[in-house]
């Protein structure tokens, strides 16, 4: 079988063209295809319109080896992706009894009534490869034409179905059509900008074709995706791990907070659990962003006890015991107040670690000389207190300043936890 | 001049095809074009590749009256949108001195060094209509071919530039090419589902062609966009207002929290400011989402004093004074605890209103019979206390349960504030 080298993504749904939903599927699929070594040349979104869908499909298949569609697999008359693709490949539709049984079982389990329409979701083009959908009613499917070397994979539109279906079934299916195995691992970096990271590992990045190292940058974070290709999964894993060690041995290593850890909050909660440490937060400008990030992690209640959002000086004193003298002498946006906030939260909530954030998110200043974007992040543990000062550009949005402040607080908590012994 | 009736959106940037960024521009532009009465038929995203960009542009212009591009206006050699569009319309490029001066001033103001490359951003196709960019270095532009009735509007890729440029300059430009005026207003509804809303105002929606009423649904909220077309702005405004009154007179009216207010948190902060009322929060399952939403609003410090995130029973007692007896008798997920949390926050932070949330966000339960998705939202004011109970499906994600809980808390705070007199 010929290799799949190029792909296009074709998203179907009038709600996309109305701007009612953002097309996150195209970004997700692009990332995952890049991981599989497949180059994406174009994204297209069309409405639930058979003529335009047909034209878009033909255009995509005229150049790409693989087309992945999302949407248009639902039960109603205007869901036409399967039928359009079947017509393109001249395949008749037939009832797939296995899919029909699964759809019936799904409805029985969720206690909803199945309509006649839903049977349409079990109609499949002859010769299709079917991916059972454990997350909804519409099975996903693939049609492959070996003569033309064209493959179309059809996925349901809701990301809650598309993402797990792709990861669990479509990615292995695409890999099985290749005689090599690809393994990707992500190095998570915080506190060093993208251009600095690239500068420090320039030689490694340009020298290495396998594994490849690709940087991704988002809201103050850098992620390096290391992808190795080999004949065996074990060998590809080892090649990734060796590359990760090489990168960690550079100056970049000091800024790595984990490999395949998902996010700062995930890494922090995992580390606290592993060391049996507890955490509290004290927030001013971030207004709850830090605690919200931590509690977004399932199981965070094992390590997170709580926090205080103290938006006025009076409340900083009342809830956290920040002294009026410190507030008077240094102002609310100061290293001293950040550290007193963290100390107050640690003592009041009786935790091993507390982090704090105080600063000016803007757009307006606080009437002093302190520029918008000035932020102090504090941390307190039984080993002592510490702070960092951020000077973010006042031209950044309030949203960005708050988010980057919260990320710095999470990172400072990780660093503090790393230095502590297990409880 | 012929009317612009149809549009395609063409986004340029390899980062889109790598999945490194999500294409939010396509959704934004689609919504705004719908407001202007222009139908969007297709979204396309291509990389920084001149041949594929050229093909995509030709395909888009073969059917649509208007093509809006985003991206590819930067200073580097692979930013080629302007050049490709100019070649399509057979227009030579020339230096626009006005744009060059503005770019120079922009660099001087931000204290950065201007490179020779940036001059490229002032090169414009002959006859282009230029939109000054107050948010970045790349001016936006439009090219119009009156004979073919084709217009291409080119916008820079960063949403922080594209969004204000479209709203402030491109929308009026497109409107000026039409002899009628469109005005849209958004009715924000919370607490009634999309199908219930549609059911209550079915007659109004189907009877009315001008203004039109279109529903949009997102995370527990429904928005109705009312769009009126007329010869004068004032008349279109009046038509919108009349329709809004008609809708508010139905049962839907009880669930309307504002018109063109942006979001629950925006409506809440505006209302509190108007009535000179202060607010505090007490959060368990939402972990800071409520306070984070409130403090995301600029100027919220005038009304928001702070909050407590109390993730354990002990901390609920310690910070908010929730009694151990109540916790024992009713459990942490109960109406009684929700109200004691709100009362505690109001008294401790000395505010006019406090809202609270306690519940099970899952995926795991708390060892009792209480199902995941059970949430109590409390509110306390000097006039008394109140609560609502939510029974969200345990099949919903942790993220969804937390978000909908936070939105319900904001809505309950709005209702409480509406009943209070001005301070």
Boltz contact constraints between the chains, C-beta under 6 A:
constraints:
  - contact:
      token1: [A, 17]
      token2: [B, 30]
      max_distance: 6.0
  - contact:
      token1: [A, 17]
      token2: [B, 40]
      max_distance: 6.0
  - contact:
      token1: [A, 18]
      token2: [B, 30]
      max_distance: 6.0
  - contact:
      token1: [A, 18]
      token2: [B, 34]
      max_distance: 6.0
  - contact:
      token1: [A, 19]
      token2: [B, 27]
      max_distance: 6.0
  - contact:
      token1: [A, 19]
      token2: [B, 30]
      max_distance: 6.0
  - contact:
      token1: [A, 19]
      token2: [B, 31]
      max_distance: 6.0
  - contact:
      token1: [A, 20]
      token2: [B, 216]
      max_distance: 6.0
  - contact:
      token1: [A, 22]
      token2: [B, 24]
      max_distance: 6.0
  - contact:
      token1: [A, 22]
      token2: [B, 27]
      max_distance: 6.0
  - contact:
      token1: [A, 23]
      token2: [B, 23]
      max_distance: 6.0
  - contact:
      token1: [A, 24]
      token2: [B, 22]
      max_distance: 6.0
  - contact:
      token1: [A, 27]
      token2: [B, 19]
      max_distance: 6.0
  - contact:
      token1: [A, 27]
      token2: [B, 22]
      max_distance: 6.0
  - contact:
      token1: [A, 30]
      token2: [B, 17]
      max_distance: 6.0
  - contact:
      token1: [A, 30]
      token2: [B, 18]
      max_distance: 6.0
  - contact:
      token1: [A, 30]
      token2: [B, 19]
      max_distance: 6.0
  - contact:
      token1: [A, 31]
      token2: [B, 19]
      max_distance: 6.0
  - contact:
      token1: [A, 34]
      token2: [B, 18]
      max_distance: 6.0
  - contact:
      token1: [A, 40]
      token2: [B, 17]
      max_distance: 6.0
  - contact:
      token1: [A, 42]
      token2: [B, 46]
      max_distance: 6.0
  - contact:
      token1: [A, 43]
      token2: [B, 45]
      max_distance: 6.0
  - contact:
      token1: [A, 44]
      token2: [B, 44]
      max_distance: 6.0
  - contact:
      token1: [A, 45]
      token2: [B, 43]
      max_distance: 6.0
  - contact:
      token1: [A, 46]
      token2: [B, 42]
      max_distance: 6.0
  - contact:
      token1: [A, 216]
      token2: [B, 20]
      max_distance: 6.0
  - contact:
      token1: [A, 287]
      token2: [B, 291]
      max_distance: 6.0
  - contact:
      token1: [A, 287]
      token2: [B, 292]
      max_distance: 6.0
  - contact:
      token1: [A, 287]
      token2: [B, 295]
      max_distance: 6.0
  - contact:
      token1: [A, 288]
      token2: [B, 288]
      max_distance: 6.0
  - contact:
      token1: [A, 288]
      token2: [B, 291]
      max_distance: 6.0
  - contact:
      token1: [A, 288]
      token2: [B, 292]
      max_distance: 6.0
  - contact:
      token1: [A, 289]
      token2: [B, 292]
      max_distance: 6.0
  - contact:
      token1: [A, 291]
      token2: [B, 287]
      max_distance: 6.0
  - contact:
      token1: [A, 291]
      token2: [B, 288]
      max_distance: 6.0
  - contact:
      token1: [A, 291]
      token2: [B, 309]
      max_distance: 6.0
  - contact:
      token1: [A, 292]
      token2: [B, 287]
      max_distance: 6.0
  - contact:
      token1: [A, 292]
      token2: [B, 288]
      max_distance: 6.0
  - contact:
      token1: [A, 292]
      token2: [B, 289]
      max_distance: 6.0
  - contact:
      token1: [A, 292]
      token2: [B, 292]
      max_distance: 6.0
  - contact:
      token1: [A, 295]
      token2: [B, 287]
      max_distance: 6.0
  - contact:
      token1: [A, 298]
      token2: [B, 363]
      max_distance: 6.0
  - contact:
      token1: [A, 298]
      token2: [B, 398]
      max_distance: 6.0
  - contact:
      token1: [A, 301]
      token2: [B, 311]
      max_distance: 6.0
  - contact:
      token1: [A, 304]
      token2: [B, 311]
      max_distance: 6.0
  - contact:
      token1: [A, 305]
      token2: [B, 311]
      max_distance: 6.0
  - contact:
      token1: [A, 305]
      token2: [B, 312]
      max_distance: 6.0
  - contact:
      token1: [A, 305]
      token2: [B, 315]
      max_distance: 6.0
  - contact:
      token1: [A, 306]
      token2: [B, 309]
      max_distance: 6.0
  - contact:
      token1: [A, 306]
      token2: [B, 310]
      max_distance: 6.0
  - contact:
      token1: [A, 306]
      token2: [B, 311]
      max_distance: 6.0
  - contact:
      token1: [A, 306]
      token2: [B, 315]
      max_distance: 6.0
  - contact:
      token1: [A, 307]
      token2: [B, 309]
      max_distance: 6.0
  - contact:
      token1: [A, 308]
      token2: [B, 308]
      max_distance: 6.0
  - contact:
      token1: [A, 309]
      token2: [B, 291]
      max_distance: 6.0
  - contact:
      token1: [A, 309]
      token2: [B, 306]
      max_distance: 6.0
  - contact:
      token1: [A, 309]
      token2: [B, 307]
      max_distance: 6.0
  - contact:
      token1: [A, 310]
      token2: [B, 306]
      max_distance: 6.0
  - contact:
      token1: [A, 311]
      token2: [B, 301]
      max_distance: 6.0
  - contact:
      token1: [A, 311]
      token2: [B, 304]
      max_distance: 6.0
  - contact:
      token1: [A, 311]
      token2: [B, 305]
      max_distance: 6.0
  - contact:
      token1: [A, 311]
      token2: [B, 306]
      max_distance: 6.0
  - contact:
      token1: [A, 312]
      token2: [B, 305]
      max_distance: 6.0
  - contact:
      token1: [A, 315]
      token2: [B, 305]
      max_distance: 6.0
  - contact:
      token1: [A, 315]
      token2: [B, 306]
      max_distance: 6.0
  - contact:
      token1: [A, 315]
      token2: [B, 349]
      max_distance: 6.0
  - contact:
      token1: [A, 349]
      token2: [B, 315]
      max_distance: 6.0
  - contact:
      token1: [A, 363]
      token2: [B, 298]
      max_distance: 6.0
  - contact:
      token1: [A, 398]
      token2: [B, 298]
      max_distance: 6.0
